[in-house]
Amino acid sequence: MKVTIIGGGGRVGSCAAFALQADGCVSEIQILDANQAMAEGEALDLLHGSALAADQKIYAGDYKQAADSDIFLITAGLRRKPDESRLDLINRNVSLFSQILDDLQAVSPKKDAIVFVVSNPVDILTQLAIQKLGLPWNQVIGLGTMLDTARFCSLIAEEMNLPPTQVRALIFGEHGDSMVPIWSSATVDGIALSSIPGFNASLQSKLFTRTKGSGAEVISRKGGAGWAVAWSIVEVIRSISLNQNRLLPVSTLQQGAYGIRNVCFSIPTVVGRGGVIDQVEVELWPKEKMGLQNSAKALSETFRKIG
């Protein structure tokens, strides 16, 4: 499987390329960036380590060389400022993203190609990609709340002194200010988190507040996220490349779950070789369902401003 990383010379794109090399779930990685020298340097650096990592083709290229890609991973975009919401990025990133979509259309990608959006604001840009590219909606996926969910689980584990890989808790809705913590899903190795000593409402509030502010926290300390988002990206690409049909909180165009349609955000989504295989409406607490509907409303209002 061939993945082209559009924006592969940037922080997120280069971290994703390294994680894809380390994971070995794809056979070919093309680095594409507006800064050609940076793309070539990243590809060369990865290639130098290939004898110690995985048997993959790794190189820098252009859109014409990318036409036969199975997955177009779009990470290009302007960085969010510490005091700026992801939705504030819309006025700064939409024109750049639209140009990328035009360049993609110009090379006529394969009919079954998957477009995987990571650039922010990811839910808005995922919906824009569906609208502009004319691909079936199930072939366009946004990273959504994959990263928020990973942060949520990791922070719960740290606070409660639990193994991170055994903690499972989800974030749904927007990858941004209206994200919804799904405490009803929270478990540790299958045991309800609510039954673990020390878990209480105060801790819930503390953990979600930190999760929600994690992006800004990382930006203020090191300039932007890289490694955690890269592993979140790999989780999705692995499910596509190996046709694992995993249930993941990615951003997709809603088809009626929870009474919501025609907006992109995250709910449990089965992801496989064909992209979105299914959207699953799991039972939620009333407060969680209301939060999802409010999140959808906020995103719809924003998208109408650019539609």
Helices and strands as residue ranges (DSSP letters): E 2-6, H 11-23, E 28-32, H 36-48, G 50-52, E 57-60, H 63-66, E 71-74, G 86-89, H 90-106, E 114-117, H 122-133, G 137-139, E 140-142, H 146-160, G 164-166, E 167-172, E 180-188, E 191-192, G 193-195, H 201-212, H 214-222, H 227-241, E 246-248, E 251-255, G 257-259, E 261-266, E 269-272, E 275-279, H 286-306
